[in-house]
Amino acid sequence: MNPPTRRRAANPAATTSDDSRTRLLEAAKDVFAEKGYAGARVQEIADRAGVNKQLINYYFGGKNGIYAELGRQWLKSETKLQDPELPYDELVLGYLRNNFADPRGVRLEAWSELTGRPDTPEPGTEDLADIERRQAEGELSDTISPAMVMLLSQALVMAPHLMPDTVRRIFGSDPAEPGFQRDYTEQLGRLLRLLRA
């Protein structure tokens, strides 16, 4: 009888390293979403991640580096939401569903808009060009400028997260409630379909 073969364990240092990095990014997303770039402190990010704050410098080169990494992650994840084959209303509703699943990105964007942002990758003008293309092809009405369509769409997608008290007053529901999210998604879909040519 042969002795049992020993399975080689995964490199524990690599596993711990990946885990620490992931925990730091999740904690940073929380802290930046709550306090903005200026109000976020690396010590709080490290405390929430349960690691030494020196790891922020080690993995990301400091506060600006971890913020920039969150921006890169967002741009990468956004490519999954951008499908030029989807009807425009479904494209926008995809962003809404994504934000309902994790509103931290919306809050982080709001802080960045209000207080300015450090150097992070900026999205290009692809979204505006996509609206122009849809108008030229007759999918969307050209009675509203592409810039207005884009701003209106972004504002409606972000509103429940940026104006929760107003939502409660107007709708009588909390933006986090599944019933509100279902109804808001349906109503926004109807409104977006009015933009069709």
C-alpha positions in Angstrom: 0.0 0.0 0.0 1.4 3.4 -1.0 1.6 6.1 1.6 -1.0 8.9 1.0 0.3 11.7 -1.1 0.5 15.1 0.5 -1.3 17.8 -1.4 0.7 21.0 -1.8 -1.0 23.8 0.0 -1.5 27.1 -1.8 1.0 29.7 -1.0 -0.4 31.2 2.3 1.5 34.4 1.8 0.0 35.0 -1.6 -3.5 34.2 -0.3 -3.1 36.6 2.7 -1.7 39.2 0.4 -4.6 39.0 -2.0 -7.1 39.0 0.9 -5.5 42.0 2.5 -5.5 43.9 -0.8 -9.2 43.0 -1.4 -10.2 44.0 2.1 -8.4 47.3 1.8 -10.2 48.1 -1.5 -13.6 47.2 0.0 -12.9 49.3 3.1 -11.7 52.2 1.0 -14.9 52.1 -1.1 -16.9 52.4 2.2 -14.8 55.2 3.6 -14.5 57.3 0.4 -18.3 56.8 -0.2 -19.1 58.0 3.3 -16.6 60.8 3.7 -15.3 61.7 0.2 -11.6 61.9 -0.7 -10.7 64.8 1.5 -12.5 63.3 4.6 -11.1 59.8 4.2 -8.2 58.8 6.4 -5.9 55.9 5.7 -5.9 54.8 9.3 -9.7 54.4 9.1 -9.5 52.4 5.9 -6.8 50.2 7.4 -8.9 49.7 10.6 -12.0 48.7 8.7 -9.9 46.3 6.6 -8.3 44.9 9.8 -4.8 45.4 8.5 -1.8 47.7 9.2 -2.1 51.0 7.4 1.4 50.6 5.9 -0.1 48.1 3.6 -1.9 50.9 1.8 1.5 52.4 0.9 2.8 48.9 0.0 0.0 48.0 -2.3 -1.2 51.3 -3.7 1.4 53.9 -2.9 -0.9 55.8 -0.5 -4.3 57.3 -0.3 -4.3 58.7 -3.8 -3.2 55.4 -5.2 -6.0 53.4 -3.6 -8.5 56.0 -4.7 -7.1 55.8 -8.3 -7.4 52.0 -8.1 -11.0 52.3 -7.2 -11.5 54.5 -10.3 -9.8 52.0 -12.5 -11.9 49.2 -11.1 -15.1 51.2 -11.8 -14.1 51.9 -15.4 -13.3 48.2 -15.8 -16.7 47.1 -14.4 -18.5 49.8 -16.4 -17.4 48.1 -19.6 -19.7 45.2 -18.6 -22.6 47.5 -18.4 -22.0 49.2 -21.7 -23.5 47.1 -24.4 -24.2 49.1 -27.6 -26.6 46.4 -28.8 -29.0 47.0 -25.8 -31.9 49.4 -26.3 -31.1 52.7 -24.5 -33.6 52.2 -21.8 -32.3 48.8 -20.9 -28.7 50.2 -20.9 -29.6 52.9 -18.4 -31.7 50.5 -16.2 -28.6 48.3 -16.0 -26.7 51.1 -14.3 -29.7 51.7 -12.0 -29.8 48.0 -11.0 -26.0 48.1 -10.5 -26.3 51.1 -8.2 -29.2 49.5 -6.2 -26.9 46.5 -5.7 -24.0 48.7 -4.5 -24.7 52.4 -4.0 -21.1 53.2 -2.9 -20.0 54.2 -6.4 -22.8 56.8 -6.7 -21.9 58.3 -3.4 -18.2 58.4 -4.3 -19.1 60.1 -7.6 -21.2 62.7 -5.7 -18.3 63.5 -3.4 -16.0 63.8 -6.4 -18.4 66.1 -8.2 -18.9 68.3 -5.2 -15.3 68.5 -3.9 -13.2 67.8 -6.9 -11.2 64.7 -7.5 -7.5 63.8 -7.5 -6.0 62.4 -10.7 -8.0 59.3 -11.6 -8.8 57.9 -14.9 -11.6 59.8 -16.5 -14.3 58.2 -18.7 -14.1 59.5 -22.2 -16.9 60.9 -24.4 -18.0 57.4 -25.5 -21.4 57.7 -23.7 -22.2 60.9 -25.5 -21.1 59.5 -28.9 -23.3 56.4 -28.2 -26.4 58.7 -27.7 -25.5 60.6 -30.9 -25.3 57.4 -32.8 -28.6 56.2 -31.4 -30.2 59.4 -32.5 -28.7 59.3 -35.9 -30.0 55.7 -36.3 -33.5 56.7 -35.2 -33.6 54.8 -31.9 -33.8 58.0 -29.8 -35.6 61.2 -30.6 -33.3 64.0 -31.7 -35.6 66.7 -30.2 -33.5 66.6 -27.0 -29.7 67.2 -27.2 -27.4 64.2 -26.6 -25.9 66.1 -23.6 -29.3 66.6 -22.1 -30.3 62.9 -22.6 -27.0 61.9 -20.9 -27.3 64.3 -18.0 -31.0 63.4 -17.4 -30.2 59.7 -17.5 -27.4 60.0 -15.0 -29.4 62.2 -12.7 -32.3 59.8 -12.6 -30.1 56.8 -12.0 -28.3 58.5 -9.1 -31.3 60.3 -7.5 -32.5 57.6 -5.1 -29.0 57.4 -3.6 -28.3 61.1 -3.4 -31.7 62.2 -2.2 -32.9 59.4 0.1 -34.9 61.8 2.4 -36.6 63.4 -0.6 -37.5 59.9 -1.9 -39.0 59.0 1.5 -41.1 62.2 1.5 -42.3 61.9 -2.1 -42.7 58.2 -2.5 -43.3 57.2 1.1 -40.7 54.5 0.7 -37.1 54.0 1.6 -34.8 53.7 -1.4 -33.3 50.5 0.0 -36.6 48.7 0.0 -37.0 46.1 -2.7 -40.6 47.3 -3.5 -39.4 50.9 -4.1 -36.5 49.7 -6.2 -38.8 47.5 -8.4 -41.4 50.4 -8.8 -38.7 53.0 -9.5 -37.0 50.8 -12.1 -40.4 50.3 -13.8 -41.2 54.0 -13.8 -37.8 55.0 -15.0 -38.1 52.5 -17.8 -41.4 54.1 -18.9 -39.8 57.5 -18.8 -36.8 56.5 -20.8 -39.0 54.9 -23.5 -40.5 58.3 -24.0 -37.1 59.3 -25.4 -37.5 56.9 -28.3 -37.9 58.4 -31.8 
